[in-house]
Amino acid sequence: MALKIKIQKLEVQINSFAVIQELSGNSEGLFPKKKSFAVAIRISGARRKEKTASFCASIIDSASYLEMAKFAISLSFLTLTLFALANSSGAGSIAIYWGQNGNEGSLADACATGNYEFVILAFLPTFGNGQTPMINLAGHCDPYSDGCTGLSSDIQSCQAKGIKVL
């Protein structure tokens, strides 16, 4: 993994696990106290050694920032990977309440979209305490006259598509 930084018209490339020893003249390398952290620096232009040496000093001082940057990049990559996997997994188990808007189309139309795994027929405002349960489907059917038997073909159409109708 390489990280490129442009500072005052100097292009610097930082590679993990490479050590420049010739600049420090010291057998332990540039980072004798931070053996787990190493960088390689390439700087083009005039006065290369002077600029490189001064930049190396600032890199040594900010070694922990680079470690944090590597961690942040790794975390970002992991997050993007998980997001991509989650995004490609499809709709999942999406449920919808159907029946409270007379302009929403038929139950068969809602199931034909392929967006839902569950369709909940809503609402059941009258139930319990010895009352006869009464569904309210807001203009799709009248439970007082035909008992909403016209919905049976729509329910069968949804079930044929593998959609659970509750």
N, C-alpha and C positions, 0 to 999 in steps of 0.2 A: 504494500500500500504506500503510495507516495502523496505527500501533501505539498502543494506549491504555494509559496507566499511571495508577494511582490512588495518590497520595501524600498522606497526612495530609488526607484529605477534599477534595483538589483533584483534579479530573479533567483530565488533560492529554492532548491529542491531538498526535502527532508525525507529520507528513507529509513524505515525501521531496521534495526539490527545491523547497522554499518558504522564503523568507527574510523575517524580520521586521526591518525597518530602522528603524521609528519608535521602538522602545524604546532603541536604542543611540545615536540621534542622530548616526550616523556613516555617511558615504556608502558605506563598504565593507561595511556590514551587520554582523551579530553575529559573524561568523566570518571576519575578514579574513585569517587565516593558513591557514584550512582551506576553501578555495574550493570544493572538491568536496563538502563536507558542509554541508547546510542543513536547518533545521527550521522549522516553523510551530507556535506554541504558542497554545492557547486556554485561558484560565483564567477561570472565572466566580466571582463572590463579591466581597466587600468588599475594599478595598485592592488592587485588581487589579494596578495597575502595580508596587507594591512587591513583591507575591508573585511576579508574573511576572518581574521583574528578578532577584530572588534565585534563582528557579528556573532562569532562563537562565544564570546564572553556573555553576550546578551542571551544566547540560547541556553548556556549553562545556568544562568540566573532564572530562566523561565522554564526549566525542565519540567516542573510539576504542571505548568500550564499545558505543555504539549501532551503530557500523560492524560490530563483531563480532556484535551481535545480528542485524543485517540479514543478515549472512553465514550465521549459524546458522539463521535462518528459511528462507533460500533453500536451504540444504543439506537441511534437514528436508523441505521441499516436494519437492525432487528425489528424496530417498530414498522418500518416500511414493508418489510417482508411479511410480518403478521397481518398488516393492513391489506396487502395484496392477496394473501390467502383467504382472509375473511371476505374480501370483496368478490372473489371469484367463486364463492361457495353457494351462490344462488339466493333465492328469496327466503329460504328457511321456512319456519312455521308461522306464517302471518295469518291472523284472524281478522274478520271484519264483522261488524254488526250490520245487518241488512234489515230493512223494513220500516224505518221511521221517516222516510222521505218519499213521497209519492212520485217524485221526479227522478229518482235514482236508477230507473230502468228495472227490468225484471230480474228475478233471482238467477235465471239461466244466463242472462247477460253478465252478471257479476262473476259467476263461475267461469264463463267463457274467457275472461281476461287472463286466466292462469296465474293471477297474482296471489291467490289465497289458498291456504290449506284447510282452513276452517271458516265456515260462514255461520254466524249465530243469528237466528231469527229473533228479532227483538220487537217488542218488549212484552212482558207478561205482567201487566199492572194489577190484574185481579187474580188472586189465588189465596189459599189457606183459609182458616177459620170457617170451614164448611162451605166456602164459596166455590162455584164452578169456575175453573181457570179460564180466563179470557185473554187471548192474544190481541195486541194492537199493532197492526201493520200499516197504519197511516195511509189509507187509500189504495193499497195493493189488493185488498180484499175486504169484505165485510163479514166478520165472524157471526153477526146476527142473522144474516140471510143464508149464505151458502157454506159457511163454516170454513172458508178458504181452501176448498177442495181443488181449486184450480192451480194451487201451488205444487200439487203432487208431481206433475210432470217436470216442473223446474227442479224440484228436489232430486228426482231420479236422474235428471241430466247432470246435476252437480256430483252426485254419488258415482255416476259412470266415469267421471273425470278424476275420481279418487279424492274428491273434496268431502270433508266431513261436515254435515249440516246438523247443527244443534238447535 
